[in-house]
Amino acid sequence: MLATGFLFSFNLLHAQQQDKSKRPSPPATVTQKINSGATVTIDYSQPSVKGRTIGKDVEPFKDSVWRMGANEATVFSTDKDVTINGQKLPAGKYSLFGVWTDKGYDLIFNTVYKIWGTQHWENHQKDILKVPATITTSKASTEKLTYTIDKSGLVTLKWGPEVISFNVK
């Protein structure tokens, strides 16, 4: 009887841990069919700022690779070949990483996408594209990290005062 109760409790706890919507940084997805005809999807997890300072208390930090979300790697997928800020990216699924430098912001697309978000270094040899993006600061602060994709292909990540954007065509 005790063993049955233990197994029931263990299974219930395991099921709760598998429910990603209960995480502090829950999963989110944005999908858009852009004007070029490609369907672009970004699967990510949404951390909250919670009073922290981006770049000081919480990622992204300058000159460090960031998963551009939380938990598992952010996944960028497209059903057709596209260009990212003018550079070619074949149709497929990719992990999306970023690096904030003194010169701006760089995006990294990697062919290994079913990984924990901090595992870029172990897979860096599978980077397929590195392209500059635009980073600006907004007067309005966004509490939960949020991606948007508009029909023109403009992808925008907003988190805290930071706004990172790039064009998909």
C-alpha positions in Angstrom: 0.0 0.0 0.0 2.8 2.4 0.9 4.6 1.5 -2.3 1.5 2.2 -4.4 1.1 5.6 -2.7 4.7 6.4 -3.4 4.4 5.5 -7.1 1.2 7.5 -7.4 2.9 10.6 -5.9 6.0 10.1 -8.0 4.0 9.8 -11.2 1.9 12.9 -10.3 5.1 14.9 -9.6 6.6 13.7 -12.9 3.5 14.6 -14.8 3.5 18.1 -13.3 7.2 18.6 -14.2 6.4 17.6 -17.8 3.6 20.3 -18.0 5.8 23.0 -19.5 3.0 25.6 -19.1 3.5 25.5 -15.3 7.2 26.6 -15.6 8.2 30.1 -14.4 9.2 30.7 -18.1 6.3 29.0 -20.0 6.5 28.0 -23.6 5.1 30.2 -26.4 4.9 30.0 -30.2 4.4 32.6 -32.9 3.7 31.6 -36.5 3.2 33.8 -39.6 2.9 33.2 -43.3 5.0 36.1 -44.6 4.6 37.9 -48.0 7.2 35.8 -49.7 5.0 32.7 -49.0 7.2 31.1 -46.4 5.6 30.1 -43.0 7.9 31.1 -40.2 7.5 29.8 -36.7 9.4 30.6 -33.5 9.0 28.3 -30.5 10.5 29.7 -27.3 10.0 30.1 -23.6 9.0 33.4 -22.0 11.1 34.6 -19.0 9.8 37.6 -17.1 12.0 40.5 -16.1 10.7 40.5 -12.5 12.5 43.8 -11.6 15.8 42.6 -12.9 18.1 44.6 -15.2 18.8 43.0 -18.5 22.5 42.7 -19.2 23.3 43.0 -15.5 21.1 40.6 -13.5 19.7 38.5 -16.4 20.5 37.6 -20.0 21.5 38.7 -22.5 24.9 39.7 -21.2 27.3 41.5 -23.5 29.6 39.2 -25.5 27.9 36.0 -24.3 25.8 33.6 -26.4 22.2 33.7 -25.3 19.4 31.2 -26.2 17.0 34.2 -27.0 14.4 32.8 -24.5 14.6 30.4 -21.6 14.7 26.7 -21.0 15.2 24.7 -24.2 16.8 26.5 -27.2 14.6 28.9 -29.1 13.6 27.1 -32.4 13.2 29.1 -35.6 11.6 27.1 -38.5 10.6 28.0 -42.0 8.9 25.8 -44.6 10.7 27.5 -47.5 14.2 28.9 -48.2 14.4 32.4 -46.9 16.9 35.2 -46.4 17.6 36.7 -43.0 18.7 40.3 -43.3 19.8 39.4 -46.9 21.6 36.2 -46.1 20.3 32.8 -47.3 18.8 30.2 -44.8 17.5 26.9 -46.2 14.1 25.7 -45.2 14.3 23.7 -41.9 14.4 24.0 -38.1 17.2 25.7 -36.3 18.1 26.7 -32.8 18.4 30.5 -32.6 21.1 32.1 -30.5 22.2 35.7 -30.1 25.3 37.6 -29.1 25.1 41.3 -27.9 28.4 43.1 -28.7 29.6 46.6 -28.6 29.0 46.7 -32.3 25.4 45.5 -32.2 23.6 42.2 -32.1 24.4 39.0 -34.0 22.0 36.1 -34.6 23.3 32.6 -34.8 21.2 29.8 -36.6 22.3 26.3 -35.7 21.2 23.0 -37.2 21.0 21.3 -33.8 17.7 22.4 -32.3 16.5 19.8 -29.8 18.9 20.9 -27.1 18.8 22.8 -23.8 19.4 26.5 -24.6 22.8 26.7 -22.9 24.3 24.0 -25.1 25.5 26.2 -28.0 29.2 25.7 -27.4 28.8 21.9 -27.6 27.2 22.3 -31.0 28.8 25.5 -32.3 30.3 23.5 -35.2 26.8 23.2 -36.5 26.2 26.9 -36.9 24.8 27.5 -40.4 24.3 31.3 -40.4 25.5 34.3 -38.4 23.9 37.6 -39.3 23.7 41.0 -37.7 20.4 42.1 -36.3 19.2 45.5 -35.0 19.0 46.1 -31.2 17.3 49.2 -29.9 15.9 50.4 -26.6 12.2 51.2 -26.1 10.8 53.6 -23.5 8.0 51.0 -22.9 9.2 47.9 -21.0 7.9 44.4 -21.9 7.7 42.2 -18.8 7.5 38.8 -20.6 9.8 38.1 -23.4 7.7 38.2 -26.6 8.3 37.6 -30.3 6.2 38.9 -33.1 6.3 38.3 -36.8 4.5 40.6 -39.2 3.4 39.8 -42.8 6.4 41.7 -44.2 8.7 39.3 -42.4 9.9 41.7 -39.7 10.6 39.6 -36.6 10.8 41.4 -33.3 11.8 40.2 -29.9 10.8 42.5 -27.0 12.0 42.0 -23.5 12.4 44.7 -20.8 13.5 47.8 -22.7 15.4 45.8 -25.3 14.1 45.3 -28.9 15.9 43.0 -31.3 14.7 42.8 -34.8 15.5 41.2 -38.1 13.9 40.7 -41.6 12.9 37.4 -43.1 12.1 37.4 -46.8 
